[in-house]
Structure formats: structure tokens, C-alpha cells
Amino acid sequence: MKIIRRIVAEEFPFILACPALVWQVFFLFLPVCVLLLYSFFELIPGHWLGSFTLDYYRQIVHSRALWAILNSSILALITSTICFVLAYPLAYFLAIKVAKKLRMFFLFLLILPSWTSIVVQVYAWFFLLDKKGYLTQFLYNAGFISDNFHFLNSYGTILIGMVSAYLPFMVFPIYAVLERMDKRFLEASADLGANGRETFRRVVFPLSLPGVYAGFLLVFIPSFGEFAIPSLLGGSKYAFWGSVIVDRFLRSRDWRSGAALAILGVSIPVMLVASSFIVKKIIEIKKRREKKRLTAVKDQW
């Protein structure tokens, strides 16, 4: 069997990618194509597709749905930033300061809440932040809040739920980069007279930027389309992209407008990833050109 696997991997590598490719085609590519058809063709009774139109996108531009996309973008950006501020010290502590024998234990504690559904995690916050919840009652008995104070249905509560759900997605990429970092760089920096702050600023943080970049993408993209947490913790007070799409499809039955809104929302993370990839390639090209220029100058001397 090992010989057959080796032959397949060397001679027919595309076969190994077929299961993942089929999954992506049926559960990602085809649904997006259906949404595109629904959003760009008008509805004619008796026909599945009518003539090409942009009316559904014009309706979104001139409606409050566009503000829902903006609200989701702001929420995702704030969530990603808070997760970065909390995750980087934790990842640095686990990768640099904690002994290897204890790392797996702390990582297990970090990933343990992710074994449950996000809905279950949200209801756990209900038991804490409800008017008769444990945390609310404790703060009230301690005199920190008044009787009419409410945690739920607020923007801060939504952020608490978002950060608690997506914090591991920021910690693990940063931890992976820091853990693989050659520790001799730290020793060399200390030998050259740099203190801990300079070593972090000039050595550790630049080397960890790939993990930070991956963490931002892993947090921003799913939090942009998050529906359960804002709906359960924020109620109907705030309009976000996911909640508006659910309203268009399930309540108002306006599938064409909902499809257009979904395409607009999906295009934002796609453009974010594409632009970051382009910027990364431009920086790499500039570095290669600068390296060639320095090599040419060195050869002249």
C-alpha cells in the first residue's frame, strides 16, 4: 500500500487533491454561482432567469442594507484588533516563556471552548450577563452597577462574545510562528547589546508578522459574516450583514436582493485577501530588486 501511495503521489498528484476539489466545487463554487445568477437576473414569472439587471444592487446601495455591510466591517475590524492585542502577549508567553512540557496543557485549555458550538458559548454568556446572571448579580451586590443596568443587547456584549469565540484563531498562528523562530536570534540580539524591548521591536515582532497576518485573516473573515453572536447578544438593536441576509431570505422572501447582498459581502473579504496578496508580492519584488542592486554595487567595488 505504501508503494502504491508513493506512486500515486509522485505520478498522479492531482488524484490526491480530487476529494478536496470536489468538495469545494459542490459546496462553495456552485452555491456562489447560483447566488450570482440570482443577483444579476431579474425575476420573471414562469421563468427561472430573466434578463440581465443591476436593479438588485442599486436597491442595496440606496437602502439601509449597505450600512449593515459597513457595520459588519467595523465589527470585524474591532474584533480582529482586540483579538490581536490579547492574543500576541499570550502567544509570546506560550512560545518563549513557558516550558515545552506545559505548552500543550495551556494550548488544550485555550482550544477547549472551541469544541462546543458557538451557540452554546453564547448561551453561556447569557448565564453570566443576563439581568439575573451570575456576573450581573455579583457586580450589583458589590455596588458597581445599578438595578436598571443591562449587559445584554449592547455593542460591548457583542464584542465580548466575538472575541471569546475567535481569540484562538489569532493565538495559534502567532504561536506557531514564534514557536518555530530560531531562538539564536534572541541570543545574538542580546550579544549585540540590545535590551528586551529592542529585541522584541527589531527581531521578534518582524519575524512574527506572517502569523499576525494569518491571524487577522482567520478572525476578520468569519467575524465579518457572523450571524449567531450579534443576533443573540445584540438582539434586533444592531443591523449586521448576516442578520440582513437572513431577513431577506427567510422573512421577506426576497431571494434576489438577498443574493446580491451576499455577493457584495463576500466580495469584501475576497478583495481584502487579494489586495494583501498583491501588496505582499510588490514588497517581495522591491526587495529582490534592492538585493540585485546592492549585489551589483558590491561587484563594482
Buried (B, 14 or more C-beta within 10 A) or exposed (E): EEEEEEEEEEEEEEEEEEEEEEEEEEEEEEEEEEBBEBBBBBBEEEEEEEEEBEEBBEBBEEEEBBEBBEBBBEBBBBBBBBBBEBBBEBBBEBBBEBEEEEBEEBBEEBEEBBEEEBEEBBEBBBEBBBEEBEBBBEBBEEEEBEEEEEBBBBBEBBBBBBBBBBBBBBBBBBBBBBBEBEEEBBEEBBEEEBEEEEBBEEBBBEBBEBBBBBBBBBBBBBBBBBBBBBBBBBEEEBBBBBBBBBBBBEEEEBBBBBBBBBBBBBEBBEEBEEEEEEEEEEEEEEEEEEEEEEEEEEEEE
